[in-house]
Amino acid sequence: MPVLSRPKGYAVRACAAGLAALGLTLATACGQPPGEETSGEGGEPAGIADDPQFVWAVTGADRAIHEEVARLWNENNPDKQVEVFFLAPTADEQRQAMFQDLQNQAGEFDVLGLDVIWTGEFAEFGYVESLEDLRGEVEGVSLEGSLDSAQWQQELYALPYSSNGAFLYYRTDLVEEPPSTWDELYETGMAAAEEEGISAYVGQGDQYEGFVVNYLELFWSADGQLFDDAQEQSTFLEGDAATTALDFMTEAYDSGFYADGFDSMVEDDARALFQAGEAVYMRNWPYAVPLLAGEGDEESAVADEFAVAPMPTFGGEGTTSALGGLNNAVSTLSENKELAREFVAWAATDPGAQDILAQHSLPPTMLSAYENAEDPNFEMLGEILSQAHARPPVPGYNSLSLAIQDNLHPAFRGQGEAGPALEAVDQAADDALEQE
């Protein structure tokens, strides 16, 4: 599987997007950076079906990939043609377009390609059909984290389609082996940085969704859980995970472990600094692998001196990453619900459809896609995704994300008190369980 072996233009596969900005600062499918565009401007049909029977609304980013998936369906189902309607590449515009269609009762879209964080919101508004009866189709077939992101209060409202997860990038000429704990990462990073006169660590520290993801990965790696299993109340402040994560970031900032400018750094800022040989470690998405290897338009000072590993944890066991990606849901306004349901199940479980994603640098959600992988990095990505955490698809995730940004970003920089900041996030988590 060559999913990590070639770049896609200046594909800053970022998630901060990858996460683009939802509303003000929220991200898209954890796979693309703010403002990234591919072919096409969005808001237009693909025109690949002679006699379309139903419409799939999906992000215009990765347009060619979705077109290829749709063509495969149409080839196999000549009497059940799908037309792809490409929404804008940015998450705020995608969400707005689908909301307008649903609120205006237009019903132009049958299948909705949803960012993994939108499930609860669309379900609470009654915009998507329950797909609970299709659980047997994907349980044990799809990545567990992707399945988690497709449900709200333990009921399926979407089926997994694409995914994404984080790598720890490290300098093989400066580090003998990748660290398994955050403390080890800190110590080895600081030692190598001091000796080489470079930065120890780069990642996503700007006040946007990327910061939320970076904080939550620390939180989860300290065994934190945002909500109880029933998603009925916040458990953010239970135990010491919230404090442990914030304390680590504060110490990393104060001590200079984080590179200068970390607090305003997004995906490609981190990638550029690491690629220039100016950092020991980097947290980033898989998009950076071919660019660092020198396969892009820019030269790489680390082309033969870097490798990737799973992100560490505080205890040294396992790994954790925020999960990105897209799920497919069926609109409650669809007049072709059975066809739409058949399509979303097929997109989640058909090896050919999922292989198209893998061949074009978009991580699939089928577990079997990662078996017997020829690319060791792709195989590792499968292991990472099998342990990844879905950002909670609660109805008010947008507000929760903003609360984390507004409170914890100043706190880790010493511009706010930790206690009140964490309590504000806990309250926002409780509020996020209610429809906005």
C-alpha positions in Angstrom: 0.0 0.0 0.0 1.7 3.2 -1.1 -0.5 5.5 0.9 2.6 7.2 2.5 4.9 7.1 -0.4 4.0 10.1 -2.5 2.9 13.7 -1.9 -0.2 15.2 -3.3 0.9 18.6 -4.5 1.5 20.9 -1.6 -0.9 18.7 0.4 -0.3 20.0 3.9 -2.3 17.1 5.2 -2.9 18.7 8.4 -6.0 18.4 10.5 -6.4 21.3 12.2 -8.0 20.5 10.0 -7.1 17.9 8.9 -8.8 20.5 10.5 -9.7 23.6 8.5 -11.6 26.1 10.5 -15.1 25.1 11.5 -17.1 28.1 12.2 -14.2 30.3 13.5 -11.5 27.9 14.4 -12.8 24.4 14.2 -11.4 21.9 11.9 -12.4 19.5 9.3 -11.6 15.9 8.9 -8.3 15.9 10.5 -6.6 15.5 7.3 -6.3 18.8 5.8 -5.1 22.2 6.9 -7.1 25.5 6.9 -7.8 26.8 3.5 -6.3 23.9 1.5 -7.9 23.4 -1.8 -7.6 20.8 -4.5 -9.1 20.6 -7.9 -12.5 22.3 -8.1 -14.0 25.1 -6.0 -16.8 23.1 -4.3 -20.5 23.6 -4.7 -20.8 21.7 -7.9 -21.7 18.2 -9.1 -19.0 15.9 -10.5 -21.0 15.0 -13.5 -19.9 11.3 -13.6 -23.4 9.7 -13.7 -25.5 9.6 -16.8 -28.8 9.0 -14.9 -28.1 9.7 -11.2 -30.5 8.1 -8.7 -29.1 9.7 -5.6 -26.6 12.4 -4.5 -23.6 12.2 -2.3 -22.5 15.5 -0.8 -18.9 15.4 0.3 -15.9 17.8 0.7 -14.3 19.2 -2.4 -10.9 18.5 -0.8 -9.7 15.1 -2.1 -12.1 15.5 -5.0 -10.4 13.1 -7.4 -10.4 10.4 -4.7 -14.2 10.7 -4.1 -14.8 10.7 -7.8 -12.9 7.5 -8.2 -14.9 5.9 -5.4 -18.2 7.0 -7.0 -17.1 5.7 -10.4 -16.4 2.3 -8.9 -19.9 2.2 -7.4 -21.5 3.3 -10.7 -19.5 0.7 -12.7 -20.8 -2.0 -10.3 -24.3 -0.6 -10.1 -25.4 0.7 -13.5 -29.1 1.0 -12.3 -28.2 2.8 -9.1 -26.1 5.7 -10.2 -24.7 8.1 -7.6 -23.9 11.7 -8.4 -21.2 13.4 -6.3 -21.9 17.0 -5.2 -18.6 18.6 -4.1 -18.9 21.0 -1.3 -16.2 23.6 -0.5 -12.9 22.3 0.8 -13.2 24.1 4.2 -15.3 22.6 7.0 -17.3 25.7 7.9 -18.6 26.0 4.3 -19.3 22.3 4.1 -21.3 22.3 7.3 -23.2 25.5 6.2 -24.2 24.0 2.9 -25.6 20.9 4.4 -27.3 22.8 7.1 -29.0 25.1 4.6 -30.2 22.1 2.6 -31.7 20.5 5.7 -33.1 23.6 7.3 -34.7 24.8 4.1 -36.2 21.3 3.6 -34.6 21.2 0.1 -33.5 17.6 0.3 -30.9 17.9 -2.4 -28.5 15.5 -0.8 -29.1 11.8 0.0 -25.7 10.9 1.5 -23.9 13.4 3.7 -20.1 13.2 4.1 -19.7 14.3 7.7 -16.6 15.4 9.6 -16.1 12.9 12.5 -17.0 15.6 15.1 -20.5 16.4 13.6 -22.3 13.2 14.4 -24.0 14.3 17.6 -25.0 17.7 16.3 -26.7 16.3 13.1 -28.3 13.5 15.1 -29.7 15.8 17.7 -31.2 18.1 15.1 -32.9 15.1 13.4 -31.0 15.6 10.2 -29.6 12.1 9.8 -31.2 8.6 9.9 -30.3 6.1 12.5 -28.1 3.4 11.0 -28.1 1.2 14.1 -29.5 -1.8 12.2 -26.3 -1.6 10.0 -24.0 -2.0 13.0 -23.4 -5.7 12.1 -22.0 -4.6 8.7 -19.1 -2.5 10.3 -18.5 -3.8 13.8 -15.3 -5.7 13.8 -14.7 -4.5 10.2 -14.0 -0.8 10.8 -11.6 0.9 13.1 -13.1 1.0 16.6 -12.3 4.7 16.9 -14.0 5.5 13.6 -17.0 3.6 14.7 -17.1 5.6 18.0 -17.1 8.8 16.0 -20.1 7.6 13.9 -22.4 7.2 16.9 -24.1 9.4 19.4 -25.2 8.1 22.8 -24.4 4.6 21.6 -26.5 4.7 18.5 -25.1 4.7 15.0 -26.0 7.7 12.8 -23.2 7.3 10.2 -20.8 4.7 8.9 -17.0 5.1 8.7 -15.4 6.1 5.5 -11.9 7.7 5.8 -9.6 8.3 8.8 -6.3 9.9 9.9 -3.9 9.7 12.8 -0.7 11.3 14.2 2.9 10.2 14.0 5.8 11.1 16.2 8.6 12.2 13.8 12.2 11.9 15.2 15.7 12.5 14.0 17.4 9.1 13.6 20.9 10.8 13.7 20.1 12.3 17.1 17.9 9.8 18.8 18.8 6.1 19.0 15.2 4.9 19.4 11.8 6.6 19.7 10.6 7.3 23.3 7.7 5.4 24.7 6.9 8.0 27.4 6.5 11.8 27.4 9.2 12.1 30.1 11.6 10.2 27.9 10.7 12.3 24.9 11.3 15.5 27.0 14.6 14.4 28.3 16.1 13.1 25.1 14.7 16.0 23.1 16.2 18.6 25.5 19.6 16.8 25.5 19.8 16.5 21.7 18.5 20.1 21.2 21.1 21.6 23.5 24.0 19.6 21.9 22.9 20.5 18.3 21.7 24.1 19.0 18.2 23.3 17.6 14.7 23.0 19.0 13.5 19.9 20.9 9.9 19.7 19.7 7.5 21.2 17.2 3.8 20.6 16.8 0.5 22.4 16.6 0.4 25.1 19.3 -1.5 27.9 17.7 -5.0 28.8 19.2 -7.1 26.6 16.8 -8.3 23.1 16.5 -4.8 21.8 16.2 -4.0 22.9 19.7 -7.1 21.1 20.9 -5.9 17.9 19.3 -2.4 18.3 20.8 -3.8 18.9 24.3 -6.3 16.0 24.0 -3.6 13.6 23.0 -1.7 14.4 26.2 -5.0 14.1 28.1 -5.8 10.7 26.7 -2.3 9.5 27.1 -2.7 10.2 30.8 -5.8 7.9 30.8 -8.2 10.9 30.7 -11.8 10.5 29.4 -13.9 13.5 28.4 -17.3 11.9 29.0 -18.8 8.8 30.7 -19.6 5.9 28.4 -23.2 6.9 28.0 -22.1 10.4 27.0 -24.4 11.9 29.6 -21.9 13.9 31.8 -18.4 15.3 31.7 -15.7 13.3 33.3 -13.0 15.8 32.3 -11.8 16.5 35.8 -12.0 13.0 37.1 -8.6 11.8 38.1 -5.5 13.9 37.3 -5.3 13.6 33.5 -6.5 17.1 32.7 -3.9 18.7 35.1 -1.1 16.3 34.0 -1.6 17.3 30.3 -1.7 21.0 31.1 1.2 20.9 33.5 3.3 19.1 30.8 2.5 21.8 28.2 3.2 24.6 30.7 6.6 23.1 31.7 7.5 22.4 28.0 6.7 26.0 27.2 8.5 27.6 30.1 11.6 25.4 29.8 12.1 25.9 26.0 11.3 22.3 25.1 8.7 23.7 22.7 10.3 25.5 19.8 10.2 29.3 19.7 6.9 30.2 18.2 5.2 27.0 19.2 2.2 28.9 20.5 1.5 30.2 17.0 2.5 27.1 15.0 0.2 25.1 12.7 0.9 21.9 10.8 3.1 23.2 8.1 5.0 25.6 10.3 6.1 22.5 12.3 6.8 20.5 9.1 9.0 23.3 7.6 11.1 23.6 10.8 11.6 19.9 11.1 12.3 19.5 7.4 15.0 22.2 7.7 16.7 20.2 10.4 15.8 22.5 13.2 14.0 20.2 15.5 14.6 16.8 17.2 10.9 15.7 17.4 7.7 16.6 15.7 4.0 15.7 16.2 2.3 15.8 12.8 0.0 13.9 10.4 1.2 11.3 7.8 1.2 13.9 5.0 4.7 15.0 6.0 6.4 11.7 5.3 7.0 12.1 1.6 7.8 15.8 1.9 10.5 15.1 4.5 11.8 12.3 2.3 12.5 14.9 -0.4 9.7 13.9 -2.7 8.1 17.3 -2.8 9.0 20.6 -4.3 11.2 21.7 -1.4 14.6 20.3 -0.4 14.8 18.3 2.8 17.7 18.5 5.2 16.5 15.4 7.0 15.7 13.2 3.9 17.8 10.3 5.2 17.7 11.2 8.9 14.2 10.8 10.1 11.7 8.1 11.0 8.2 7.9 12.4 6.8 6.2 15.5 3.6 6.1 17.5 3.0 9.0 19.9 4.2 8.3 23.5 2.0 8.0 26.6 2.7 9.0 30.2 2.8 5.4 31.4 4.7 4.0 28.4 2.0 1.6 27.3 0.4 1.8 23.9 -0.1 5.0 22.1 -2.8 7.5 21.4 -3.8 9.9 18.6 -6.8 12.0 17.8 -8.8 10.4 15.1 -9.6 12.4 11.9 -11.7 11.5 8.9 -15.1 11.5 7.3 -18.2 9.4 8.0 -21.2 9.0 5.6 -24.7 9.5 6.9 -28.2 9.3 5.3 -30.2 12.5 5.2 -33.7 12.3 6.8 -34.9 14.3 3.8 -33.7 11.7 1.3 -36.3 10.2 -1.0 -33.8 7.4 -1.8 -33.0 6.2 1.7 -32.6 2.5 0.8 -30.1 3.4 -2.0 -28.3 5.8 0.3 -28.1 3.2 3.1 -26.7 0.6 0.6 -24.1 3.1 -0.6 -22.8 4.1 2.8 -22.5 0.5 3.9 -20.6 -0.3 0.6 -18.2 2.7 1.0 -17.4 1.5 4.5 -16.9 -2.2 3.8 -16.0 -2.7 0.1 -12.3 -3.5 -0.2 -12.0 -1.8 -3.6 -13.5 1.4 -2.4 -11.3 1.5 0.7 -8.2 0.6 -1.4 -8.8 3.7 -3.5 -8.5 5.8 -0.4 -5.3 4.0 0.6 -3.7 4.4 -2.8 -4.3 8.1 -2.7 -2.9 9.0 0.7 -6.3 9.1 2.5 -6.2 6.5 5.3 -9.1 4.0 5.1 -11.2 2.8 8.0 -11.4 -0.9 7.2 -9.1 -2.9 9.5 -8.2 -5.4 6.7 -6.8 -2.5 4.6 -3.8 -2.4 6.9 -3.1 -6.2 6.9 0.0 -7.3 5.0 0.9 -3.8 4.1 4.1 -3.4 2.1 4.8 0.0 3.5 5.9 -0.3 7.2 4.7 3.2 7.9 1.3 2.4 6.6 1.3 -0.8 8.7 2.2 1.4 11.7 -0.5 3.8 10.9 -3.0 1.0 11.1 -1.7 0.1 14.6 -2.0 3.8 15.6 -5.5 4.1 14.3 -6.6 1.0 16.1 -5.8 2.8 19.4 -6.8 6.3 18.4 -9.4 8.3 20.2 -12.3 10.0 18.4 -12.9 13.6 19.4 -16.3 13.3 21.0 -19.0 13.7 18.4 -21.3 15.6 20.9 -23.8 18.1 19.7 -21.9 21.1 21.0 -18.3 20.0 20.1 -17.7 23.4 18.4 -18.3 25.3 21.7 -16.2 22.7 23.6 -13.3 23.2 21.2 -13.5 26.9 21.5 -13.6 26.6 25.3 -10.4 24.5 25.3 -8.7 27.1 23.0 -9.9 30.2 24.9 -9.0 28.8 28.4 -6.1 26.3 28.0 -4.1 28.2 25.4 -3.6 31.2 27.6 -3.0 28.9 30.7 -0.2 26.9 29.2 1.6 30.2 28.3 1.3 31.5 31.8 -1.4 34.1 30.9 -4.2 32.4 33.0 -4.6 30.3 36.0 -4.8 26.6 35.5 -7.6 25.8 38.0 -10.2 28.1 36.6 -9.2 27.3 33.1 -9.7 23.5 33.6 -13.0 24.2 35.4 -14.3 26.2 32.5 -13.5 23.4 30.1 -15.3 20.9 32.4 -18.4 23.2 32.3 -18.2 23.5 28.5 -18.0 19.7 28.2 -21.2 19.4 30.2 -22.8 22.1 28.1 -21.7 20.4 24.9 -23.9 17.5 25.6 -26.9 19.7 24.9 -28.0 20.8 21.4 -26.6 24.2 20.5 
